[in-house]
């Protein structure tokens, strides 16, 4: 896999080398943890190739399991956490291995988090469809499809989408229009308006439902328009085929962070929204809350509504319909206020939500919630509500 050699995890000398390597980076460079790449390839003799995991335990605990590799992962997690209890380990696994995020002393593999790789794969799959064909139930299922109490790191896209040969979500959504219509002194095209709106919604719903941690690849937070391509020459394969290089060019070997800071470009609004998402989590800590309830997945209205922590998230993915007095179920009584609005002018939106409005809950069962309140839900907009403290 990846044309790389595999370690013999049953060899004592290999184990010494790998364990000492992990300790060296922690001690010498003060790393605060590790992300273990391609763990699925390690844990099984078939390396996860051409295998569809269904959740049946025989797929995880049988002859296809590389016991030596799993034992190594337990050893390295035990060593890291024994020497540095504050260190964090994250495993990139797509198989759904049970006990993956259970401590070693309790019989688990010992990771704190599993990298939720299925999420970016699903978003890229959906980029190839019209958003009119997006299924709200599929979005919710993909974001929440993880083991009970297993902490996951969610992300909408990663380095895989930013490297040459693929496209970022922003580029899937806006394509070549990004080169000519991102300046604020030029009217936006419908493709730009759609792309910016959905880019914000995709990132927020991923953060809201996808896990207990959130990952972003540098530059994607403001919709960097181009890919990364490292300097490389032609690659000659054993079968005689040639993969063309880029003549060792450095042209695309960078991220243009000034785009997100430029107040005359629409990237600035996308950057501001990403910062606002992080501040929302910092203020309310919703990602680490055990309370999560999805009250609505409406395929007709294209609405997703859920509670996470003490917040209520309302997503309207409809491309044209806005809804007045839309009923939103909630758990707690009181007066709600807007704490994040993707349609805010600061974020490149159309400013259709009144942030001074107050939303009072009323008693009565709705969407399996004991109470509800009424909101205005503009098209292609995500709004987060919190109980007002006054």
One Martini backbone bead per residue (centre of mass of N, CA, C, O) as a GRO file, in nm:
protein
  390
    1UNK     BB    1   0.096   0.035   0.023
    2UNK     BB    2   0.219   0.320  -0.111
    3UNK     BB    3   0.494   0.175  -0.177
    4UNK     BB    4   0.547   0.046   0.111
    5UNK     BB    5   0.685  -0.078   0.378
    6UNK     BB    6   0.668  -0.323   0.637
    7UNK     BB    7   0.655  -0.389   0.953
    8UNK     BB    8   0.785  -0.607   1.208
    9UNK     BB    9   0.595  -0.637   1.499
   10UNK     BB   10   0.745  -0.915   1.612
   11UNK     BB   11   1.002  -0.750   1.655
   12UNK     BB   12   1.203  -0.630   1.896
   13UNK     BB   13   1.374  -0.423   1.733
   14UNK     BB   14   1.138  -0.278   1.605
   15UNK     BB   15   1.003  -0.191   1.867
   16UNK     BB   16   1.237  -0.026   1.975
   17UNK     BB   17   1.250   0.174   1.745
   18UNK     BB   18   0.955   0.285   1.757
   19UNK     BB   19   0.941   0.365   2.058
   20UNK     BB   20   1.193   0.551   2.062
   21UNK     BB   21   1.089   0.744   1.849
   22UNK     BB   22   0.842   0.850   2.001
   23UNK     BB   23   1.001   0.953   2.249
   24UNK     BB   24   1.197   1.150   2.110
   25UNK     BB   25   0.986   1.359   2.010
   26UNK     BB   26   0.879   1.430   2.293
   27UNK     BB   27   1.155   1.516   2.425
   28UNK     BB   28   1.304   1.699   2.203
   29UNK     BB   29   1.022   1.852   2.066
   30UNK     BB   30   0.758   1.860   2.241
   31UNK     BB   31   0.535   1.692   2.175
   32UNK     BB   32   0.164   1.652   2.218
   33UNK     BB   33   0.161   1.420   1.994
   34UNK     BB   34  -0.017   1.177   1.776
   35UNK     BB   35  -0.063   1.081   1.434
   36UNK     BB   36  -0.183   0.783   1.302
   37UNK     BB   37  -0.122   0.650   1.000
   38UNK     BB   38  -0.283   0.393   0.854
   39UNK     BB   39  -0.404   0.178   1.068
   40UNK     BB   40  -0.568  -0.019   0.896
   41UNK     BB   41  -0.317  -0.140   0.750
   42UNK     BB   42  -0.194  -0.263   1.017
   43UNK     BB   43  -0.441  -0.445   1.157
   44UNK     BB   44  -0.436  -0.598   0.871
   45UNK     BB   45  -0.351  -0.831   0.630
   46UNK     BB   46  -0.533  -0.672   0.403
   47UNK     BB   47  -0.520  -0.349   0.465
   48UNK     BB   48  -0.826  -0.271   0.369
   49UNK     BB   49  -0.846  -0.400   0.091
   50UNK     BB   50  -1.139  -0.462  -0.051
   51UNK     BB   51  -1.304  -0.378   0.222
   52UNK     BB   52  -1.620  -0.415   0.392
   53UNK     BB   53  -1.730  -0.282   0.678
   54UNK     BB   54  -2.015  -0.386   0.897
   55UNK     BB   55  -1.953  -0.467   1.228
   56UNK     BB   56  -1.858  -0.741   1.246
   57UNK     BB   57  -1.655  -0.900   1.474
   58UNK     BB   58  -1.507  -1.097   1.272
   59UNK     BB   59  -1.349  -0.857   1.125
   60UNK     BB   60  -1.162  -0.796   1.396
   61UNK     BB   61  -1.164  -1.109   1.536
   62UNK     BB   62  -0.930  -1.268   1.344
   63UNK     BB   63  -0.716  -1.377   1.095
   64UNK     BB   64  -0.697  -1.070   0.976
   65UNK     BB   65  -0.553  -0.998   1.231
   66UNK     BB   66  -0.277  -0.808   1.343
   67UNK     BB   67  -0.155  -0.868   1.643
   68UNK     BB   68   0.121  -0.726   1.646
   69UNK     BB   69   0.015  -0.444   1.565
   70UNK     BB   70  -0.185  -0.406   1.797
   71UNK     BB   71   0.026  -0.439   2.021
   72UNK     BB   72   0.191  -0.193   1.941
   73UNK     BB   73  -0.032   0.020   1.982
   74UNK     BB   74  -0.057  -0.040   2.282
   75UNK     BB   75   0.235   0.020   2.361
   76UNK     BB   76   0.261   0.315   2.257
   77UNK     BB   77   0.026   0.428   2.422
   78UNK     BB   78   0.129   0.344   2.700
   79UNK     BB   79   0.396   0.499   2.687
   80UNK     BB   80   0.299   0.785   2.630
   81UNK     BB   81   0.098   0.802   2.882
   82UNK     BB   82   0.311   0.729   3.096
   83UNK     BB   83   0.513   0.971   3.035
   84UNK     BB   84   0.259   1.156   2.895
   85UNK     BB   85  -0.053   1.221   3.003
   86UNK     BB   86  -0.109   1.484   2.806
   87UNK     BB   87  -0.101   1.326   2.566
   88UNK     BB   88  -0.204   1.283   2.219
   89UNK     BB   89  -0.391   1.028   2.039
   90UNK     BB   90  -0.436   0.954   1.684
   91UNK     BB   91  -0.641   0.750   1.471
   92UNK     BB   92  -0.642   0.619   1.135
   93UNK     BB   93  -0.969   0.481   1.099
   94UNK     BB   94  -1.217   0.287   0.888
   95UNK     BB   95  -1.326   0.016   1.039
   96UNK     BB   96  -1.421   0.028   1.352
   97UNK     BB   97  -1.257  -0.061   1.584
   98UNK     BB   98  -1.293  -0.199   1.863
   99UNK     BB   99  -1.140  -0.030   2.136
  100UNK     BB  100  -0.969   0.206   2.012
  101UNK     BB  101  -1.072   0.429   2.262
  102UNK     BB  102  -0.954   0.241   2.481
  103UNK     BB  103  -0.782   0.181   2.733
  104UNK     BB  104  -0.538  -0.043   2.796
  105UNK     BB  105  -0.627  -0.122   3.095
  106UNK     BB  106  -0.925  -0.200   2.947
  107UNK     BB  107  -0.840  -0.347   2.654
  108UNK     BB  108  -0.738  -0.139   2.459
  109UNK     BB  109  -0.558   0.052   2.225
  110UNK     BB  110  -0.547   0.385   2.340
  111UNK     BB  111  -0.692   0.602   2.206
  112UNK     BB  112  -0.854   0.912   2.203
  113UNK     BB  113  -0.880   0.927   1.881
  114UNK     BB  114  -1.070   0.924   1.583
  115UNK     BB  115  -1.042   0.958   1.249
  116UNK     BB  116  -1.307   1.088   1.044
  117UNK     BB  117  -1.281   0.989   0.718
  118UNK     BB  118  -1.579   0.972   0.597
  119UNK     BB  119  -1.653   1.270   0.571
  120UNK     BB  120  -1.481   1.383   0.330
  121UNK     BB  121  -1.571   1.166   0.130
  122UNK     BB  122  -1.871   1.253   0.130
  123UNK     BB  123  -1.842   1.546   0.040
  124UNK     BB  124  -1.712   1.485  -0.234
  125UNK     BB  125  -1.948   1.320  -0.337
  126UNK     BB  126  -2.153   1.568  -0.313
  127UNK     BB  127  -2.010   1.768  -0.511
  128UNK     BB  128  -2.123   1.588  -0.768
  129UNK     BB  129  -2.387   1.721  -0.680
  130UNK     BB  130  -2.668   1.858  -0.646
  131UNK     BB  131  -2.812   2.013  -0.375
  132UNK     BB  132  -3.100   1.904  -0.447
  133UNK     BB  133  -2.977   1.591  -0.394
  134UNK     BB  134  -2.948   1.617  -0.108
  135UNK     BB  135  -2.937   1.425   0.196
  136UNK     BB  136  -3.004   1.471   0.520
  137UNK     BB  137  -2.974   1.181   0.630
  138UNK     BB  138  -2.688   1.130   0.517
  139UNK     BB  139  -2.540   1.352   0.661
  140UNK     BB  140  -2.606   1.265   0.951
  141UNK     BB  141  -2.504   0.975   0.940
  142UNK     BB  142  -2.207   1.036   0.867
  143UNK     BB  143  -2.147   1.221   1.122
  144UNK     BB  144  -2.270   0.986   1.346
  145UNK     BB  145  -2.092   0.730   1.253
  146UNK     BB  146  -2.030   0.607   1.569
  147UNK     BB  147  -1.923   0.510   1.854
  148UNK     BB  148  -2.008   0.498   2.164
  149UNK     BB  149  -1.799   0.731   2.317
  150UNK     BB  150  -1.626   0.784   2.064
  151UNK     BB  151  -1.374   0.980   1.987
  152UNK     BB  152  -1.370   1.237   1.732
  153UNK     BB  153  -1.227   1.368   1.432
  154UNK     BB  154  -1.341   1.628   1.244
  155UNK     BB  155  -1.368   1.674   0.874
  156UNK     BB  156  -1.420   1.808   0.551
  157UNK     BB  157  -1.104   1.835   0.492
  158UNK     BB  158  -0.778   1.776   0.348
  159UNK     BB  159  -0.481   1.719   0.199
  160UNK     BB  160  -0.602   1.544  -0.026
  161UNK     BB  161  -0.771   1.791  -0.154
  162UNK     BB  162  -0.510   1.998  -0.184
  163UNK     BB  163  -0.381   1.826  -0.378
  164UNK     BB  164  -0.278   1.734  -0.659
  165UNK     BB  165  -0.575   1.592  -0.833
  166UNK     BB  166  -0.757   1.767  -0.659
  167UNK     BB  167  -1.031   1.924  -0.468
  168UNK     BB  168  -1.166   2.152  -0.302
  169UNK     BB  169  -1.458   2.260  -0.188
  170UNK     BB  170  -1.438   2.544  -0.304
  171UNK     BB  171  -1.369   2.445  -0.597
  172UNK     BB  172  -1.617   2.274  -0.641
  173UNK     BB  173  -1.822   2.517  -0.600
  174UNK     BB  174  -1.658   2.764  -0.785
  175UNK     BB  175  -1.415   2.740  -0.940
  176UNK     BB  176  -1.317   2.974  -1.176
  177UNK     BB  177  -1.466   3.213  -1.027
  178UNK     BB  178  -1.235   3.266  -0.814
  179UNK     BB  179  -1.050   3.443  -1.013
  180UNK     BB  180  -1.289   3.692  -1.076
  181UNK     BB  181  -1.521   3.701  -0.801
  182UNK     BB  182  -1.368   3.785  -0.503
  183UNK     BB  183  -1.414   4.074  -0.535
  184UNK     BB  184  -1.598   4.340  -0.391
  185UNK     BB  185  -1.594   4.526  -0.670
  186UNK     BB  186  -1.757   4.270  -0.766
  187UNK     BB  187  -1.995   4.088  -0.871
  188UNK     BB  188  -2.144   3.815  -0.790
  189UNK     BB  189  -2.205   3.498  -0.854
  190UNK     BB  190  -2.408   3.235  -0.809
  191UNK     BB  191  -2.167   3.045  -0.750
  192UNK     BB  192  -2.042   3.211  -0.524
  193UNK     BB  193  -2.283   3.231  -0.333
  194UNK     BB  194  -2.320   2.928  -0.301
  195UNK     BB  195  -2.032   2.849  -0.210
  196UNK     BB  196  -2.010   3.019   0.048
  197UNK     BB  197  -2.259   2.912   0.193
  198UNK     BB  198  -2.182   2.602   0.190
  199UNK     BB  199  -1.904   2.618   0.318
  200UNK     BB  200  -2.009   2.707   0.597
  201UNK     BB  201  -2.215   2.478   0.650
  202UNK     BB  202  -2.026   2.235   0.630
  203UNK     BB  203  -1.838   2.313   0.866
  204UNK     BB  204  -2.053   2.340   1.092
  205UNK     BB  205  -2.187   2.056   1.075
  206UNK     BB  206  -1.923   1.907   1.127
  207UNK     BB  207  -1.867   2.031   1.406
  208UNK     BB  208  -2.152   1.968   1.539
  209UNK     BB  209  -2.160   1.627   1.458
  210UNK     BB  210  -1.865   1.473   1.405
  211UNK     BB  211  -1.743   1.542   1.710
  212UNK     BB  212  -1.472   1.631   1.955
  213UNK     BB  213  -1.314   1.726   1.702
  214UNK     BB  214  -1.120   1.962   1.486
  215UNK     BB  215  -1.017   1.981   1.139
  216UNK     BB  216  -0.766   2.175   0.953
  217UNK     BB  217  -0.643   2.277   0.652
  218UNK     BB  218  -0.440   2.493   0.542
  219UNK     BB  219  -0.660   2.746   0.396
  220UNK     BB  220  -0.955   2.617   0.406
  221UNK     BB  221  -1.098   2.828   0.594
  222UNK     BB  222  -1.097   3.044   0.323
  223UNK     BB  223  -1.083   2.901   0.039
  224UNK     BB  224  -0.851   2.812  -0.117
  225UNK     BB  225  -0.808   2.813  -0.472
  226UNK     BB  226  -0.562   2.612  -0.454
  227UNK     BB  227  -0.322   2.391  -0.482
  228UNK     BB  228  -0.075   2.150  -0.399
  229UNK     BB  229   0.269   2.147  -0.546
  230UNK     BB  230   0.541   1.977  -0.554
  231UNK     BB  231   0.845   1.943  -0.645
  232UNK     BB  232   0.878   1.757  -0.966
  233UNK     BB  233   0.944   1.493  -1.154
  234UNK     BB  234   0.950   1.246  -1.348
  235UNK     BB  235   0.782   0.926  -1.336
  236UNK     BB  236   0.917   0.598  -1.362
  237UNK     BB  237   0.776   0.308  -1.431
  238UNK     BB  238   0.816  -0.033  -1.459
  239UNK     BB  239   0.604  -0.036  -1.719
  240UNK     BB  240   0.696   0.258  -1.868
  241UNK     BB  241   0.549   0.464  -1.742
  242UNK     BB  242   0.462   0.823  -1.718
  243UNK     BB  243   0.472   1.072  -1.469
  244UNK     BB  244   0.427   1.384  -1.474
  245UNK     BB  245   0.568   1.669  -1.390
  246UNK     BB  246   0.677   2.027  -1.290
  247UNK     BB  247   0.978   2.107  -1.319
  248UNK     BB  248   1.033   2.190  -1.020
  249UNK     BB  249   0.804   2.363  -0.914
  250UNK     BB  250   0.699   2.643  -0.679
  251UNK     BB  251   0.421   2.777  -0.748
  252UNK     BB  252   0.227   2.557  -0.560
  253UNK     BB  253   0.427   2.575  -0.290
  254UNK     BB  254   0.163   2.714  -0.128
  255UNK     BB  255   0.012   2.958   0.096
  256UNK     BB  256  -0.227   3.235   0.079
  257UNK     BB  257  -0.288   3.412   0.365
  258UNK     BB  258  -0.367   3.699   0.256
  259UNK     BB  259  -0.656   3.637   0.160
  260UNK     BB  260  -0.791   3.619   0.453
  261UNK     BB  261  -0.700   3.939   0.517
  262UNK     BB  262  -0.845   4.067   0.281
  263UNK     BB  263  -1.092   4.329   0.272
  264UNK     BB  264  -1.139   4.296  -0.067
  265UNK     BB  265  -1.221   3.995  -0.008
  266UNK     BB  266  -1.420   3.705   0.033
  267UNK     BB  267  -1.225   3.543   0.215
  268UNK     BB  268  -1.262   3.705   0.475
  269UNK     BB  269  -1.547   3.601   0.552
  270UNK     BB  270  -1.463   3.301   0.577
  271UNK     BB  271  -1.254   3.352   0.798
  272UNK     BB  272  -1.445   3.477   1.008
  273UNK     BB  273  -1.624   3.227   1.038
  274UNK     BB  274  -1.413   3.032   1.144
  275UNK     BB  275  -1.352   3.196   1.398
  276UNK     BB  276  -1.643   3.190   1.511
  277UNK     BB  277  -1.656   2.886   1.554
  278UNK     BB  278  -1.426   2.870   1.761
  279UNK     BB  279  -1.552   3.068   1.966
  280UNK     BB  280  -1.806   2.905   2.020
  281UNK     BB  281  -1.662   2.661   2.143
  282UNK     BB  282  -1.509   2.817   2.364
  283UNK     BB  283  -1.772   2.925   2.507
  284UNK     BB  284  -1.964   2.635   2.503
  285UNK     BB  285  -1.851   2.339   2.460
  286UNK     BB  286  -2.015   2.139   2.254
  287UNK     BB  287  -1.812   1.903   2.167
  288UNK     BB  288  -1.795   1.789   2.486
  289UNK     BB  289  -2.081   1.718   2.491
  290UNK     BB  290  -2.325   1.465   2.560
  291UNK     BB  291  -2.535   1.647   2.428
  292UNK     BB  292  -2.732   1.493   2.160
  293UNK     BB  293  -2.998   1.612   1.932
  294UNK     BB  294  -3.199   1.503   1.661
  295UNK     BB  295  -3.505   1.654   1.544
  296UNK     BB  296  -3.426   1.714   1.223
  297UNK     BB  297  -3.489   1.552   0.882
  298UNK     BB  298  -3.581   1.735   0.603
  299UNK     BB  299  -3.632   1.667   0.266
  300UNK     BB  300  -3.823   1.897   0.176
  301UNK     BB  301  -3.693   2.152   0.339
  302UNK     BB  302  -3.385   2.106   0.402
  303UNK     BB  303  -3.358   2.024   0.717
  304UNK     BB  304  -3.140   2.079   1.011
  305UNK     BB  305  -3.189   1.979   1.359
  306UNK     BB  306  -2.996   2.050   1.664
  307UNK     BB  307  -2.845   1.946   1.967
  308UNK     BB  308  -2.552   2.096   2.141
  309UNK     BB  309  -2.565   2.112   2.432
  310UNK     BB  310  -2.686   2.456   2.468
  311UNK     BB  311  -2.748   2.429   2.161
  312UNK     BB  312  -2.912   2.544   1.852
  313UNK     BB  313  -2.929   2.401   1.528
  314UNK     BB  314  -2.995   2.567   1.202
  315UNK     BB  315  -3.054   2.416   0.878
  316UNK     BB  316  -3.077   2.555   0.538
  317UNK     BB  317  -3.040   2.380   0.222
  318UNK     BB  318  -3.209   2.543   0.056
  319UNK     BB  319  -3.187   2.718  -0.255
  320UNK     BB  320  -3.482   2.911  -0.209
  321UNK     BB  321  -3.614   2.850   0.064
  322UNK     BB  322  -3.784   3.039   0.302
  323UNK     BB  323  -3.870   3.048   0.663
  324UNK     BB  324  -4.145   3.137   0.843
  325UNK     BB  325  -4.212   3.035   1.145
  326UNK     BB  326  -4.016   2.811   1.232
  327UNK     BB  327  -4.023   2.514   1.399
  328UNK     BB  328  -3.829   2.455   1.707
  329UNK     BB  329  -3.702   2.228   1.892
  330UNK     BB  330  -3.667   2.194   2.260
  331UNK     BB  331  -3.565   2.153   2.596
  332UNK     BB  332  -3.543   2.440   2.704
  333UNK     BB  333  -3.648   2.710   2.869
  334UNK     BB  334  -3.695   3.039   2.715
  335UNK     BB  335  -3.462   3.274   2.587
  336UNK     BB  336  -3.349   3.326   2.264
  337UNK     BB  337  -3.039   3.360   2.074
  338UNK     BB  338  -2.808   3.477   1.855
  339UNK     BB  339  -2.457   3.340   1.802
  340UNK     BB  340  -2.481   3.236   1.491
  341UNK     BB  341  -2.443   3.363   1.139
  342UNK     BB  342  -2.388   3.289   0.806
  343UNK     BB  343  -2.552   3.566   0.697
  344UNK     BB  344  -2.355   3.754   0.776
  345UNK     BB  345  -2.187   4.017   0.647
  346UNK     BB  346  -1.905   3.945   0.767
  347UNK     BB  347  -1.943   3.646   0.602
  348UNK     BB  348  -2.085   3.713   0.314
  349UNK     BB  349  -2.375   3.783   0.350
  350UNK     BB  350  -2.735   3.912   0.362
  351UNK     BB  351  -2.866   3.998   0.637
  352UNK     BB  352  -3.159   3.836   0.729
  353UNK     BB  353  -3.089   3.853   1.036
  354UNK     BB  354  -3.207   3.943   1.353
  355UNK     BB  355  -3.000   3.994   1.637
  356UNK     BB  356  -3.231   4.134   1.834
  357UNK     BB  357  -3.395   3.902   1.852
  358UNK     BB  358  -3.649   3.714   2.026
  359UNK     BB  359  -3.692   3.366   2.155
  360UNK     BB  360  -3.976   3.202   2.270
  361UNK     BB  361  -4.076   2.950   2.446
  362UNK     BB  362  -4.303   2.670   2.420
  363UNK     BB  363  -4.525   2.455   2.519
  364UNK     BB  364  -4.487   2.143   2.365
  365UNK     BB  365  -4.481   1.888   2.161
  366UNK     BB  366  -4.185   1.873   1.932
  367UNK     BB  367  -3.987   1.665   1.787
  368UNK     BB  368  -3.950   1.527   2.078
  369UNK     BB  369  -3.995   1.799   2.226
  370UNK     BB  370  -4.118   1.995   2.496
  371UNK     BB  371  -4.033   2.237   2.303
  372UNK     BB  372  -4.059   2.568   2.131
  373UNK     BB  373  -3.960   2.780   1.846
  374UNK     BB  374  -3.955   3.068   1.636
  375UNK     BB  375  -3.820   3.113   1.299
  376UNK     BB  376  -3.593   3.240   1.061
  377UNK     BB  377  -3.511   3.050   0.749
  378UNK     BB  378  -3.289   3.092   0.534
  379UNK     BB  379  -3.141   3.024   0.263
  380UNK     BB  380  -2.845   2.893   0.298
  381UNK     BB  381  -2.852   2.864   0.632
  382UNK     BB  382  -2.686   2.910   0.954
  383UNK     BB  383  -2.814   2.883   1.296
  384UNK     BB  384  -2.736   2.979   1.634
  385UNK     BB  385  -2.874   2.898   1.955
  386UNK     BB  386  -2.922   3.061   2.279
  387UNK     BB  387  -2.961   3.116   2.593
  388UNK     BB  388  -3.054   3.375   2.770
  389UNK     BB  389  -2.932   3.529   3.072
  390UNK     BB  390  -3.161   3.769   3.121
   0.00000   0.00000   0.00000
